[in-house]
Amino acid sequence: MAKRGAPEPEPDPGPDPDGPTSSSIGPFLGALAVLVVLVLVVFGAQLFSPAGDDLTEDEMVRRAVTDYVSAHNENDGPILDRLRCSDLPAEEAPLADVEGRVELQATQNIAVDGDRATVDVRTGLDGETQTETWQVVRIDDVWRICRF
């Protein structure tokens, strides 16, 4: 009769070849460190860079005129509508009678009075230069091409 005893333990196969090892955690920690540095750089840049809201009134008026001329050149009706006051019909707005690409040459003599301003806009079309005075009005912090 054979003697029955406790089963023999299985031999230890060693470390799991698919499991984590101390050498595979290094690249993970390196990538994590790079990610943390990038996040800190982005937040630092936003914190210390000048804010876009620090534009002067003249610069905001100039930007509205530039955006309006660009939208005209792209024939972008929805943008033109947003840059124009609602009481100014499209057919009466600046550049309404102009077909083709307009070159914005200058925005000068900007006179801001509260939420209203005038600006002399010099444009070029087919070698012809024209200067007109545009009226702009600030509505909800956005300067729009309007009429007084």
C-alpha positions as a Markdown table, in Angstrom:
| # | Residue | x | y | z |
|---|---|---|---|---|
| 1 | Met | 0.0 | 0.0 | 0.0 |
| 2 | Ala | 1.2 | 3.4 | -0.9 |
| 3 | Lys | 1.4 | 6.0 | 1.6 |
| 4 | Arg | -0.8 | 9.0 | 1.0 |
| 5 | Gly | 0.5 | 12.3 | 1.9 |
| 6 | Ala | 0.2 | 15.9 | 1.0 |
| 7 | Pro | 0.5 | 16.6 | -2.7 |
| 8 | Glu | 3.9 | 17.8 | -3.8 |
| 9 | Pro | 4.0 | 21.6 | -4.5 |
| 10 | Glu | 4.4 | 22.6 | -8.1 |
| 11 | Pro | 7.7 | 24.0 | -9.0 |
| 12 | Asp | 7.9 | 27.9 | -9.1 |
| 13 | Pro | 7.9 | 29.0 | -12.8 |
| 14 | Gly | 9.6 | 32.3 | -12.0 |
| 15 | Pro | 8.4 | 35.8 | -12.9 |
| 16 | Asp | 5.4 | 36.1 | -15.2 |
| 17 | Pro | 6.7 | 37.1 | -18.7 |
| 18 | Asp | 3.6 | 39.1 | -19.4 |
| 19 | Gly | 3.4 | 40.8 | -16.1 |
| 20 | Pro | 4.9 | 44.1 | -15.0 |
| 21 | Thr | 8.5 | 44.3 | -14.2 |
| 22 | Ser | 10.6 | 47.0 | -12.7 |
| 23 | Ser | 12.2 | 47.8 | -16.0 |
| 24 | Ser | 8.8 | 48.3 | -17.8 |
| 25 | Ile | 7.6 | 51.0 | -15.4 |
| 26 | Gly | 10.4 | 53.4 | -16.3 |
| 27 | Pro | 9.0 | 54.5 | -19.8 |
| 28 | Phe | 5.5 | 54.9 | -18.3 |
| 29 | Leu | 6.9 | 57.3 | -15.6 |
| 30 | Gly | 8.9 | 59.1 | -18.2 |
| 31 | Ala | 5.8 | 59.7 | -20.4 |
| 32 | Leu | 3.8 | 60.8 | -17.4 |
| 33 | Ala | 6.5 | 63.3 | -16.5 |
| 34 | Val | 6.5 | 64.7 | -20.0 |
| 35 | Leu | 2.7 | 65.0 | -19.9 |
| 36 | Val | 2.8 | 66.9 | -16.6 |
| 37 | Val | 5.5 | 69.3 | -18.0 |
| 38 | Leu | 3.4 | 70.0 | -21.1 |
| 39 | Val | 0.3 | 70.7 | -19.0 |
| 40 | Leu | 2.2 | 73.1 | -16.8 |
| 41 | Val | 3.7 | 74.9 | -19.9 |
| 42 | Val | 0.2 | 75.3 | -21.4 |
| 43 | Phe | -1.3 | 76.7 | -18.2 |
| 44 | Gly | 1.7 | 78.9 | -17.6 |
| 45 | Ala | 1.5 | 80.3 | -21.1 |
| 46 | Gln | -2.2 | 81.1 | -20.6 |
| 47 | Leu | -1.5 | 82.7 | -17.2 |
| 48 | Phe | 1.3 | 84.9 | -18.3 |
| 49 | Ser | 0.5 | 85.7 | -21.9 |
| 50 | Pro | -1.4 | 89.0 | -22.6 |
| 51 | Ala | -5.1 | 88.5 | -22.8 |
| 52 | Gly | -6.9 | 89.0 | -26.1 |
| 53 | Asp | -9.4 | 91.2 | -24.3 |
| 54 | Asp | -6.8 | 93.9 | -23.8 |
| 55 | Leu | -7.4 | 95.4 | -27.2 |
| 56 | Thr | -8.0 | 99.1 | -27.4 |
| 57 | Glu | -11.3 | 100.4 | -28.8 |
| 58 | Asp | -9.5 | 101.5 | -32.0 |
| 59 | Glu | -8.1 | 98.0 | -32.5 |
| 60 | Met | -11.5 | 96.4 | -32.0 |
| 61 | Val | -13.1 | 98.8 | -34.5 |
| 62 | Arg | -10.3 | 98.1 | -36.9 |
| 63 | Arg | -10.8 | 94.4 | -36.5 |
| 64 | Ala | -14.5 | 94.7 | -37.2 |
| 65 | Val | -13.8 | 96.6 | -40.4 |
| 66 | Thr | -11.1 | 94.0 | -41.4 |
| 67 | Asp | -13.4 | 91.1 | -40.7 |
| 68 | Tyr | -16.2 | 92.8 | -42.7 |
| 69 | Val | -14.0 | 93.3 | -45.7 |
| 70 | Ser | -12.7 | 89.7 | -45.5 |
| 71 | Ala | -16.3 | 88.3 | -45.3 |
| 72 | His | -17.2 | 90.4 | -48.3 |
| 73 | Asn | -14.2 | 89.0 | -50.2 |
| 74 | Glu | -15.2 | 85.5 | -49.3 |
| 75 | Asn | -18.9 | 86.2 | -50.1 |
| 76 | Asp | -19.8 | 84.9 | -46.7 |
| 77 | Gly | -23.3 | 86.2 | -46.1 |
| 78 | Pro | -23.8 | 84.8 | -42.6 |
| 79 | Ile | -20.6 | 86.5 | -41.3 |
| 80 | Leu | -21.6 | 89.7 | -43.1 |
| 81 | Asp | -25.0 | 89.5 | -41.4 |
| 82 | Arg | -23.4 | 89.1 | -38.0 |
| 83 | Leu | -21.0 | 92.0 | -38.5 |
| 84 | Arg | -23.8 | 94.3 | -39.6 |
| 85 | Cys | -26.5 | 95.8 | -37.4 |
| 86 | Ser | -29.9 | 94.3 | -37.8 |
| 87 | Asp | -31.4 | 97.6 | -38.9 |
| 88 | Leu | -29.0 | 98.0 | -41.8 |
| 89 | Pro | -30.2 | 96.1 | -44.8 |
| 90 | Ala | -27.6 | 94.2 | -46.8 |
| 91 | Glu | -28.2 | 96.3 | -49.9 |
| 92 | Glu | -27.5 | 99.5 | -48.0 |
| 93 | Ala | -24.4 | 98.3 | -46.2 |
| 94 | Pro | -20.8 | 99.3 | -47.2 |
| 95 | Leu | -19.5 | 97.3 | -50.2 |
| 96 | Ala | -23.0 | 96.2 | -51.1 |
| 97 | Asp | -22.7 | 97.5 | -54.6 |
| 98 | Val | -19.1 | 96.3 | -55.1 |
| 99 | Glu | -18.5 | 93.0 | -56.9 |
| 100 | Gly | -15.2 | 91.3 | -56.7 |
| 101 | Arg | -12.3 | 91.3 | -54.3 |
| 102 | Val | -11.7 | 94.5 | -52.3 |
| 103 | Glu | -8.3 | 95.4 | -51.0 |
| 104 | Leu | -8.5 | 97.1 | -47.5 |
| 105 | Gln | -5.8 | 99.7 | -47.7 |
| 106 | Ala | -6.3 | 101.6 | -44.5 |
| 107 | Thr | -8.6 | 102.3 | -41.5 |
| 108 | Gln | -7.9 | 105.8 | -40.3 |
| 109 | Asn | -9.4 | 108.6 | -38.2 |
| 110 | Ile | -11.2 | 106.3 | -35.8 |
| 111 | Ala | -13.3 | 108.3 | -33.5 |
| 112 | Val | -14.9 | 106.4 | -30.7 |
| 113 | Asp | -17.7 | 108.0 | -28.6 |
| 114 | Gly | -19.0 | 105.5 | -26.1 |
| 115 | Asp | -20.6 | 102.7 | -28.0 |
| 116 | Arg | -20.5 | 104.5 | -31.3 |
| 117 | Ala | -17.6 | 105.2 | -33.6 |
| 118 | Thr | -16.7 | 106.4 | -37.1 |
| 119 | Val | -13.8 | 105.2 | -39.2 |
| 120 | Asp | -12.5 | 106.3 | -42.5 |
| 121 | Val | -12.0 | 103.1 | -44.6 |
| 122 | Arg | -9.8 | 103.3 | -47.7 |
| 123 | Thr | -10.3 | 100.4 | -50.2 |
| 124 | Gly | -9.0 | 99.6 | -53.6 |
| 125 | Leu | -10.8 | 97.8 | -56.4 |
| 126 | Asp | -9.3 | 97.4 | -59.9 |
| 127 | Gly | -6.7 | 100.0 | -59.3 |
| 128 | Glu | -9.3 | 102.6 | -58.1 |
| 129 | Thr | -9.0 | 103.9 | -54.5 |
| 130 | Gln | -12.0 | 105.0 | -52.5 |
| 131 | Thr | -12.4 | 106.3 | -49.0 |
| 132 | Glu | -15.7 | 106.2 | -47.1 |
| 133 | Thr | -16.6 | 106.9 | -43.5 |
| 134 | Trp | -18.2 | 103.9 | -41.9 |
| 135 | Gln | -20.3 | 104.0 | -38.7 |
| 136 | Val | -19.9 | 101.3 | -36.2 |
| 137 | Val | -21.8 | 100.5 | -33.0 |
| 138 | Arg | -20.8 | 98.3 | -30.1 |
| 139 | Ile | -23.6 | 95.8 | -29.4 |
| 140 | Asp | -23.1 | 93.2 | -26.7 |
| 141 | Asp | -19.3 | 93.9 | -26.8 |
| 142 | Val | -19.1 | 93.4 | -30.5 |
| 143 | Trp | -18.5 | 96.2 | -32.9 |
| 144 | Arg | -20.9 | 96.1 | -35.9 |
| 145 | Ile | -21.1 | 98.0 | -39.1 |
| 146 | Cys | -24.2 | 100.2 | -38.7 |
| 147 | Arg | -25.8 | 103.5 | -39.4 |
| 148 | Phe | -26.6 | 106.1 | -36.8 |
